[in-house]
Amino acid sequence: MEKNIALIGAGYWGKNHLKNLYRLGVLGAVFDKDKKIISERIKEYPDVIFLKNDEKILNNPAIKADVIAAPAAFHYELAKKYLISEKDVLVEKPIALKVEQAKELVKISKNNKNILMVGHILQYHPAVIKLKELIDNNELGDIRYIYSNRLNIGKLRVEENVLWSFAPHDISLILMLMNNQRPKKINAFGEAYITEGIYDVTLTTLEFENRVKAHVFVSWLHPFKEQKLVVVGSEKMAVFDDLNEEKLLIYPHKIDFINGNIPIARKAEFYPVEIERKEPLKEELLHFIDCVENRKVPKTDGMEGLRVLEVLERAEKSLRKNR
C-alpha cells in the first residue's frame, strides 16, 4: 500500500488512528498544532513525518486522503479545507456542529467527486454487523424498542456536551438498525452539573413509524462504565455489550397469553452469538482505504453523518426547551 494518507490530530483519539494507519503501512504524514503531542508521538514513531503546519499536506499531490481526529469544534473547518483541496476525507464524529455545515461538506464532496466518510466506528464492529444481519433475516421478529446506555466516569469536556460527545455512536447505530428512517419525534432531557451550559447527563427519546421507539442515555457522571445497546423484538431480544467478553447475546423470551388475554412472560436462557474477532477501528480504516482506492461510497458517508447530525440538533433544541 502507498503511504498516501495524512492524519490530522494525534491526541486523545488520534493516537489510535496513528497506531492503525502506521501498522497498515499507509501513513504519509501527521499534523498536530500541539508541540507536546508531537514530541510524545515522535518517540514512538521516529520514522514518521510529523508536521507543525499542514501546508505540506495540502500542497502534496502524493497525499490522497486525510483522517481528521481533531476536536469536534474543528471538524467542519478542517474537512472543508481538505475537500476543497481535492483530498478524500474521513472525519471523526460528529461530521460538524451544525446541519448547514454538514450539508455544505456533502455538497463539496459531491461536486469534487471526493470521498467523505464519518467515523461512526460501531457500524464496523463485527457484533453490530451480525446484529443487523439477524434483524434483516427476521430472527428477532418485528422491532419494538431499542435503547442504548453509554455511561462512564471519565473525561469531562468543556468544548462539547455529553450528548455531542457520546450519543453520535448510538444514534448512528439506531438509525442504521431502523434502515435510516428519520425519527418523527425527538425529545431530550438533561442537566449541566459541572460546567454551566455543558450537559453532563442526557436522555433522548426517538419515535419512529410503526410504533417503534428508542432512547439514548449518556452520562460522564456515572459510577461505572457501561456501553450497551438492547433491541427488543417480537420473537427475541438482543444485547450488544461492548464491555463484555461475549459481545452479542440473544434472549429468546416469549410472551404467552392465558385464556387469550392474560399475558405471561416465559423466560428462556440467553445464548451468545459467535462473531469474528476484529478490531472496529482497523476495520473502519480498511473500509476507508478501500473506498479511496476503488472510489466506493462509504457505509458511513457524508449523508449518514448528516442524518445523525440532524437528530443531534433536534435533540439539542429539545434539551434547551425542556431545561
C-alpha positions as CSV (number, residue, x, y, z in Angstrom):
1,M,0.0,0.0,0.0
2,E,1.1,3.6,-0.7
3,K,1.8,6.0,2.2
4,N,-0.8,8.4,0.9
5,I,-3.0,9.2,4.0
6,A,-2.3,12.0,6.4
7,L,-3.5,12.1,10.0
8,I,-4.8,15.4,11.3
9,G,-4.7,15.3,15.1
10,A,-2.7,12.8,17.1
11,G,-4.1,13.4,20.6
12,Y,-6.7,11.6,22.7
13,W,-8.3,9.6,19.9
14,G,-5.9,10.4,17.1
15,K,-3.2,8.3,18.7
16,N,-5.3,5.2,18.0
17,H,-5.7,6.2,14.3
18,L,-1.9,6.8,14.3
19,K,-1.2,3.3,15.5
20,N,-3.5,1.7,13.0
21,L,-2.5,3.8,10.0
22,Y,1.1,3.1,10.8
23,R,0.6,-0.6,11.0
24,L,-1.4,-0.7,7.8
25,G,1.5,1.0,6.0
26,V,-0.5,3.9,4.6
27,L,0.6,6.8,6.9
28,G,2.3,9.5,4.9
29,A,2.4,12.3,7.5
30,V,0.9,13.5,10.8
31,F,-0.1,17.1,11.6
32,D,-0.9,18.4,15.1
33,K,-0.6,22.0,16.4
34,D,0.3,20.8,19.9
35,K,4.1,20.6,20.1
36,K,3.9,18.4,23.3
37,I,1.8,15.8,21.5
38,I,4.2,15.8,18.6
39,S,7.2,15.3,20.9
40,E,5.4,12.4,22.6
41,R,4.4,10.6,19.4
42,I,7.7,11.0,17.6
43,K,9.4,8.9,20.4
44,E,7.1,6.0,19.5
45,Y,7.2,6.6,15.7
46,P,10.7,8.0,14.8
47,D,10.3,7.2,11.2
48,V,7.0,9.0,10.7
49,I,6.9,12.6,9.2
50,F,5.4,14.9,11.9
51,L,4.4,18.5,10.8
52,K,3.6,21.6,12.8
53,N,1.5,23.1,10.0
54,D,-0.4,21.4,7.2
55,E,0.7,23.3,4.1
56,K,2.9,20.3,3.1
57,I,-0.2,18.1,3.3
58,L,-2.5,20.5,1.4
59,N,0.1,21.0,-1.4
60,N,1.4,17.4,-1.6
61,P,-0.3,15.5,-4.5
62,A,1.1,12.3,-3.1
63,I,-1.3,12.7,-0.1
64,K,-4.6,11.5,-1.5
65,A,-6.6,11.4,1.7
66,D,-6.8,12.8,5.3
67,V,-8.1,11.3,8.6
68,I,-9.3,14.1,10.8
69,A,-9.2,13.3,14.5
70,A,-9.1,16.9,15.9
71,P,-11.6,18.2,18.4
72,A,-15.2,18.4,17.2
73,A,-15.2,22.2,17.0
74,F,-12.7,22.0,14.1
75,H,-14.3,19.2,12.1
76,Y,-16.1,21.4,9.7
77,E,-13.3,23.8,9.1
78,L,-10.7,21.1,8.5
79,A,-12.9,18.8,6.4
80,K,-13.9,21.7,4.2
81,K,-10.3,22.8,3.7
82,Y,-9.1,19.3,2.7
83,L,-12.2,18.6,0.5
84,I,-11.6,21.9,-1.4
85,S,-8.0,20.7,-1.9
86,E,-9.5,17.6,-3.5
87,K,-8.5,15.2,-0.8
88,D,-10.6,12.3,0.3
89,V,-11.6,12.8,4.0
90,L,-12.5,10.6,6.9
91,V,-13.7,12.9,9.7
92,E,-14.4,11.7,13.2
93,K,-17.9,12.1,14.6
94,P,-19.7,14.4,14.6
95,I,-19.3,15.5,11.0
96,A,-19.8,19.1,12.1
97,L,-21.7,21.0,14.8
98,K,-24.4,22.5,12.5
99,V,-26.6,20.8,9.9
100,E,-25.9,23.6,7.4
101,Q,-22.2,22.9,7.7
102,A,-22.7,19.2,7.1
103,K,-24.8,19.9,4.1
104,E,-22.0,22.1,2.7
105,L,-19.4,19.4,3.2
106,V,-21.7,16.8,1.5
107,K,-22.1,19.2,-1.5
108,I,-18.4,20.0,-1.8
109,S,-17.5,16.3,-1.7
110,K,-20.2,15.5,-4.4
111,N,-19.1,18.4,-6.6
112,N,-15.4,17.4,-6.3
113,K,-16.1,13.7,-6.5
114,N,-14.2,13.1,-3.3
115,I,-14.8,10.5,-0.6
116,L,-16.4,11.9,2.6
117,M,-16.7,9.4,5.4
118,V,-17.6,9.9,9.0
119,G,-16.0,7.9,11.9
120,H,-19.1,6.1,13.3
121,I,-16.9,3.3,14.4
122,L,-19.5,1.0,15.8
123,Q,-21.0,0.3,12.4
124,Y,-17.8,-1.5,11.7
125,H,-18.0,-3.6,14.8
126,P,-18.4,-7.4,14.0
127,A,-21.1,-7.7,16.7
128,V,-23.1,-4.8,15.2
129,I,-22.8,-6.2,11.7
130,K,-24.1,-9.6,13.0
131,L,-26.9,-7.9,14.8
132,K,-28.0,-6.1,11.7
133,E,-27.9,-9.4,9.8
134,L,-30.1,-11.1,12.4
135,I,-32.6,-8.2,12.2
136,D,-32.7,-8.3,8.4
137,N,-33.2,-12.0,8.5
138,N,-36.2,-11.5,10.9
139,E,-34.5,-13.6,13.6
140,L,-35.8,-11.1,16.3
141,G,-39.2,-10.7,14.7
142,D,-40.7,-7.2,14.5
143,I,-38.6,-4.5,16.2
144,R,-40.5,-2.9,19.0
145,Y,-38.0,-1.0,21.1
146,I,-34.3,-0.1,21.1
147,Y,-32.3,1.5,23.8
148,S,-28.6,2.3,24.5
149,N,-26.6,3.3,27.5
150,R,-23.2,4.9,27.1
151,L,-22.1,5.8,30.6
152,N,-18.8,6.4,32.4
153,I,-17.0,8.5,35.0
154,G,-14.3,9.8,32.7
155,K,-13.0,12.7,30.6
156,L,-15.1,15.8,31.2
157,R,-15.2,18.2,28.3
158,V,-15.9,21.9,28.1
159,E,-15.9,22.3,24.3
160,E,-18.9,20.0,23.8
161,N,-21.6,18.4,26.0
162,V,-22.1,14.7,26.6
163,L,-24.9,14.5,24.0
164,W,-22.5,15.5,21.2
165,S,-19.6,13.6,22.7
166,F,-21.2,10.2,23.4
167,A,-24.5,10.0,21.7
168,P,-23.5,10.1,18.0
169,H,-22.3,6.5,18.2
170,D,-25.7,5.3,19.4
171,I,-27.8,7.5,17.2
172,S,-25.8,6.2,14.2
173,L,-26.5,2.6,15.3
174,I,-30.2,3.1,15.9
175,L,-30.8,4.9,12.6
176,M,-28.9,2.1,10.8
177,L,-30.9,-0.6,12.5
178,M,-34.1,1.3,11.5
179,N,-32.9,1.3,7.9
180,N,-32.1,5.1,8.0
181,Q,-35.6,6.1,8.9
182,R,-35.8,9.7,10.2
183,P,-37.5,9.8,13.7
184,K,-40.9,11.6,13.5
185,K,-40.5,12.9,17.1
186,I,-37.5,13.6,19.3
187,N,-37.4,14.7,22.9
188,A,-34.5,15.2,25.2
189,F,-33.8,16.0,28.9
190,G,-30.6,16.6,30.7
191,E,-28.7,18.8,33.1
192,A,-25.3,20.5,33.4
193,Y,-23.9,19.9,36.9
194,I,-20.2,20.5,36.5
195,T,-19.9,23.3,33.9
196,E,-22.6,25.8,33.3
197,G,-24.3,25.1,29.9
198,I,-22.4,21.9,29.3
199,Y,-24.7,18.9,29.8
200,D,-23.2,16.0,31.8
201,V,-26.3,13.8,31.6
202,T,-28.9,13.5,28.8
203,L,-31.8,11.2,27.9
204,T,-33.0,11.4,24.4
205,T,-36.2,9.6,23.1
206,L,-36.8,8.8,19.5
207,E,-40.2,7.9,17.9
208,F,-40.3,6.2,14.5
209,E,-43.1,4.9,12.3
210,N,-44.9,1.6,13.2
211,R,-44.8,2.5,17.0
212,V,-41.1,1.7,17.2
213,K,-39.4,3.8,20.0
214,A,-35.9,4.2,21.2
215,H,-33.9,6.0,23.8
216,V,-30.3,7.0,24.3
217,F,-29.0,7.6,27.8
218,V,-25.5,9.1,28.0
219,S,-23.5,10.4,31.0
220,W,-20.0,11.1,32.1
221,L,-21.1,11.3,35.7
222,H,-21.8,7.6,36.3
223,P,-20.3,5.3,39.0
224,F,-19.2,2.7,36.4
225,K,-18.6,2.2,32.7
226,E,-21.4,0.8,30.5
227,Q,-21.7,0.6,26.7
228,K,-24.7,-1.4,25.9
229,L,-27.4,-1.5,23.2
230,V,-30.6,-3.5,23.5
231,V,-33.0,-4.5,20.7
232,V,-36.4,-5.8,21.8
233,G,-38.1,-7.8,19.1
234,S,-41.5,-9.6,19.0
235,E,-39.7,-13.0,18.9
236,K,-36.3,-12.5,20.6
237,M,-34.3,-9.8,22.3
238,A,-30.6,-8.9,21.6
239,V,-28.0,-7.3,23.7
240,F,-24.8,-5.8,22.3
241,D,-22.4,-5.2,25.2
242,D,-19.1,-3.9,24.1
243,L,-17.5,-4.3,27.5
244,N,-18.5,-8.0,27.8
245,E,-16.3,-10.8,26.5
246,E,-19.3,-12.2,24.7
247,K,-20.3,-9.1,22.7
248,L,-23.7,-10.2,21.4
249,L,-26.3,-12.1,23.4
250,I,-29.7,-13.4,22.4
251,Y,-32.6,-13.7,24.9
252,P,-35.4,-15.9,23.3
253,H,-38.0,-14.8,25.9
254,K,-41.7,-15.4,24.9
255,I,-45.0,-13.8,25.9
256,D,-47.8,-16.3,26.1
257,F,-51.5,-15.5,26.8
258,I,-53.7,-17.4,29.2
259,N,-57.3,-17.6,28.2
260,G,-56.4,-15.4,25.3
261,N,-56.0,-12.2,27.2
262,I,-53.7,-12.6,30.2
263,P,-50.0,-12.1,29.2
264,I,-47.4,-14.3,30.9
265,A,-43.6,-13.9,30.4
266,R,-41.9,-17.2,29.6
267,K,-38.2,-16.6,30.3
268,A,-35.6,-18.5,28.4
269,E,-31.8,-18.9,28.8
270,F,-29.7,-16.4,26.8
271,Y,-27.0,-17.6,24.4
272,P,-24.1,-15.9,22.8
273,V,-23.8,-15.3,19.1
274,E,-20.5,-16.2,17.5
275,I,-18.8,-13.2,15.9
276,E,-15.5,-12.6,14.2
277,R,-12.7,-11.1,16.4
278,K,-11.8,-8.0,14.6
279,E,-10.8,-4.5,15.8
280,P,-13.5,-2.0,14.8
281,L,-11.2,1.0,14.2
282,K,-8.9,-1.1,12.0
283,E,-12.0,-2.3,10.1
284,E,-13.2,1.3,9.7
285,L,-9.8,2.4,8.3
286,L,-9.6,-0.6,6.0
287,H,-13.0,0.4,4.6
288,F,-11.9,4.0,4.1
289,I,-8.7,2.8,2.3
290,D,-10.9,0.5,0.1
291,C,-13.2,3.5,-0.7
292,V,-10.2,5.7,-1.6
293,E,-8.6,3.1,-3.8
294,N,-11.7,1.8,-5.5
295,R,-13.9,5.0,-5.4
296,K,-16.6,3.4,-3.4
297,V,-19.3,5.2,-1.4
298,P,-18.6,4.6,2.3
299,K,-21.0,2.8,4.6
300,T,-21.0,5.9,6.9
301,D,-20.7,8.5,4.2
302,G,-21.5,12.2,4.5
303,M,-25.2,11.7,4.1
304,E,-25.2,9.2,7.0
305,G,-23.3,11.8,9.1
306,L,-25.8,14.4,8.1
307,R,-28.7,12.2,9.3
308,V,-27.1,11.7,12.7
309,L,-26.4,15.4,13.0
310,E,-30.0,16.3,12.2
311,V,-31.0,14.1,15.2
312,L,-28.4,15.7,17.4
313,E,-29.5,19.2,16.5
314,R,-33.2,18.4,17.1
315,A,-32.2,16.8,20.5
316,E,-30.2,19.8,21.4
317,K,-33.1,22.1,20.8
318,S,-35.3,19.9,22.9
319,L,-32.8,19.9,25.7
320,R,-32.8,23.7,25.8
321,K,-36.6,23.8,25.6
322,N,-37.1,21.3,28.4
323,R,-34.5,22.7,30.8
